[in-house]
Amino acid sequence: MEHLPYAEVTGPYQTRPPSWPPALTEFADQLEAVMATGRHELAALVEGLNERGSTAPEGAAWTQTSLRARLAELGS
């Protein structure tokens, strides 16, 4: 298996469309803040979002299922 060379990421994790609604921008900001603490596994991301007071789209606490659904929605 060929490995890709190491690449240093110096900017944001992803770019965002300029027309995103404020709720999506807030979600992305919260997710990036959690990831900046070194949390990258789904369970850790859910825990971090909940610790920051972020809520899932329906207003409830994040679960692995709701975070998976939100990320799938944004990835499509």
C-alpha positions in Angstrom: 0.0 0.0 0.0 1.4 3.4 -1.0 1.3 6.1 1.6 0.7 9.7 0.8 3.3 12.2 1.9 2.7 14.2 5.1 0.8 17.4 4.5 0.6 20.1 7.1 -2.9 21.7 7.4 -2.5 25.4 8.3 -5.9 26.7 7.6 -9.5 25.8 8.5 -10.6 22.2 8.2 -13.0 23.0 5.5 -14.4 25.9 3.5 -18.0 27.1 4.0 -20.4 28.4 1.4 -20.9 32.2 1.9 -24.7 31.7 2.0 -24.8 29.3 5.0 -27.6 30.1 7.4 -26.4 31.4 10.9 -27.4 28.1 12.5 -25.0 26.1 10.3 -22.2 28.6 10.8 -22.7 28.3 14.6 -22.6 24.5 14.3 -19.5 24.5 12.2 -17.8 26.9 14.7 -18.7 24.7 17.6 -17.5 21.6 15.9 -14.2 23.2 14.9 -13.7 24.4 18.5 -14.3 20.8 19.8 -11.9 19.4 17.2 -9.3 21.9 18.1 -9.1 20.3 21.6 -8.0 17.1 20.0 -11.3 15.3 19.9 -11.9 13.5 16.6 -13.9 10.4 17.4 -17.6 10.6 17.1 -18.4 9.9 20.8 -15.8 12.6 21.8 -17.3 15.1 19.4 -20.8 14.5 20.8 -19.5 14.9 24.3 -17.6 18.1 23.4 -20.6 19.7 21.6 -22.8 19.0 24.5 -20.3 20.4 27.0 -20.2 23.6 24.9 -24.0 23.9 25.2 -24.5 23.2 21.5 -27.8 21.5 20.6 -28.9 19.3 17.7 -31.3 20.9 15.1 -34.4 19.8 17.1 -33.0 21.5 20.2 -32.1 18.4 22.1 -28.6 17.3 23.3 -26.4 15.8 20.6 -26.3 12.0 20.2 -24.1 10.0 17.9 -27.1 9.4 15.7 -28.0 13.1 15.5 -24.4 14.1 14.8 -24.1 11.5 12.1 -27.3 12.7 10.5 -26.2 16.3 10.6 -22.8 15.6 9.1 -24.4 13.4 6.4 -26.8 16.2 5.6 -24.0 18.8 5.2 -21.9 16.4 3.2 -24.5 15.9 0.5 
